[in-house]
Amino acid sequence: MIAFLPAASTDIPALWELRTRALRKQCAAHYAPDILNTWAAAPAPAAYPALLKQGGGIKAHIGGELAGYAILERERNEVDAVFVDPHFAGRGVGKALMRALEQLASHPTALHLYASLNAVPFYEAAGYRAIESMQYQHPSGILLDCVFMTRG
């Protein structure tokens, strides 16, 4: 059974460690090693404490273990992050996190996101549609191939 809790600033180190494990496992077939290594080495965004303080973060636990998390940038109605620990992949954690995140949104039918290439099928299954393939200027300095998607 998946338990959901609000994510707090004190959770950021554990969330970021989970994110890095997920990137290395789930993105490896879609990104070159140099891009993936730079992306994985980047620190957590400086905006995360504020986003979490505003109630935009959810963490999922299974059996007391952190299984995944999601972050919503409420002001922009943008899904900032959805990551599932590779150990818990395929158990519905990501799908449940998306539903919980959508409940936090003021306009859930107008959510948008920038999907990593490996995550596009996941978001399509959640009701999002691809609008444009593009490159995202990651704070680490790399250009990251992604797909801009909207709900509906």
C-alpha positions in Angstrom: 0.0 0.0 0.0 1.3 3.5 -0.9 1.2 6.1 1.8 1.4 9.8 0.8 2.9 12.6 2.9 3.7 16.2 2.2 7.3 16.7 1.3 9.3 19.2 3.4 12.7 21.0 3.0 14.3 18.5 5.3 13.4 15.8 2.8 15.3 17.3 -0.1 18.6 15.3 0.4 16.6 12.0 0.4 14.5 13.1 -2.5 17.5 14.2 -4.5 19.3 10.9 -3.9 16.3 9.0 -5.1 16.1 11.3 -8.2 19.8 10.6 -9.0 19.3 6.8 -8.7 16.2 7.0 -10.9 18.0 9.1 -13.5 21.0 6.8 -13.7 18.8 3.7 -14.1 15.8 4.9 -16.1 17.4 7.5 -18.4 20.6 5.6 -19.4 19.1 4.3 -22.6 17.9 7.7 -23.7 20.8 10.0 -23.0 24.6 10.0 -23.7 26.8 9.2 -20.7 28.3 12.7 -20.6 24.9 14.3 -20.6 23.5 11.9 -18.0 26.6 12.3 -15.7 26.3 16.1 -15.8 22.6 16.0 -15.2 22.9 13.5 -12.3 25.6 15.5 -10.6 23.6 18.7 -10.5 22.4 19.9 -7.1 18.8 20.2 -6.1 17.1 23.4 -7.4 17.3 26.4 -5.1 13.6 26.8 -5.6 12.7 23.5 -4.0 12.5 24.7 -0.4 10.0 27.4 -1.4 7.9 25.0 -3.6 7.8 22.5 -0.7 6.9 25.2 1.8 4.0 26.2 -0.4 2.7 22.6 -0.3 3.8 21.6 -3.8 5.6 18.4 -2.9 4.3 14.9 -2.2 6.4 11.9 -1.2 5.3 8.3 -1.5 6.2 5.5 1.0 5.8 1.8 0.7 6.5 -0.2 3.9 8.1 2.9 5.5 10.6 3.3 2.6 10.6 6.4 0.3 9.3 5.0 -3.0 9.0 8.3 -5.0 8.1 11.9 -5.0 6.5 14.6 -7.1 6.7 18.4 -7.1 4.3 20.9 -8.5 5.2 24.5 -9.3 1.8 25.8 -8.4 2.2 29.4 -9.7 3.1 28.2 -13.2 0.8 25.1 -13.0 3.8 23.0 -14.0 4.8 19.5 -13.0 8.4 20.0 -11.9 9.3 16.5 -11.0 8.0 12.9 -10.7 10.6 10.3 -9.7 10.2 6.7 -8.5 12.9 4.8 -6.9 14.0 2.0 -9.4 13.4 -0.5 -6.6 9.7 0.4 -6.7 9.3 0.8 -10.5 6.2 -0.9 -12.0 4.2 -0.8 -8.8 1.9 2.1 -9.7 3.8 4.6 -7.6 4.3 7.1 -10.4 0.7 6.9 -11.5 -0.5 7.4 -7.9 1.9 10.4 -7.5 0.5 12.0 -10.6 -3.1 11.7 -9.4 -2.1 13.2 -6.0 -0.2 16.0 -7.7 -3.1 16.8 -9.9 -5.3 17.2 -6.8 -2.9 19.9 -5.6 -3.2 21.9 -8.8 -5.6 24.8 -9.1 -6.2 23.9 -12.7 -5.4 20.1 -13.1 -6.7 20.0 -16.7 -4.2 22.8 -17.7 -1.1 21.2 -16.2 2.1 21.2 -18.3 5.5 19.7 -18.1 8.8 19.0 -19.8 9.3 15.2 -20.0 12.6 13.5 -20.2 12.6 11.2 -23.3 12.2 8.0 -21.2 9.1 9.5 -19.4 7.0 10.4 -22.4 5.1 7.1 -22.5 4.4 7.4 -18.8 2.9 10.9 -19.2 1.0 9.9 -22.3 -0.6 7.1 -20.3 -1.5 9.6 -17.6 -3.4 11.7 -20.1 -0.8 14.2 -21.3 0.0 14.9 -24.9 3.2 15.8 -26.6 3.2 19.3 -28.0 6.8 19.8 -29.1 10.2 18.1 -28.9 12.8 20.6 -27.7 15.9 21.2 -25.6 15.7 22.4 -22.1 18.5 24.6 -20.8 19.3 22.7 -17.6 20.8 24.7 -14.7 24.0 22.6 -15.0 24.7 24.1 -18.4 23.7 21.2 -20.6 21.0 21.1 -23.2 18.6 18.3 -22.3 16.4 16.8 -25.0 12.8 16.7 -23.7 9.2 16.9 -24.8 6.9 19.7 -23.8 3.5 18.1 -22.8 0.1 19.3 -21.6 -2.8 17.6 -20.0 -5.8 16.9 -22.1 
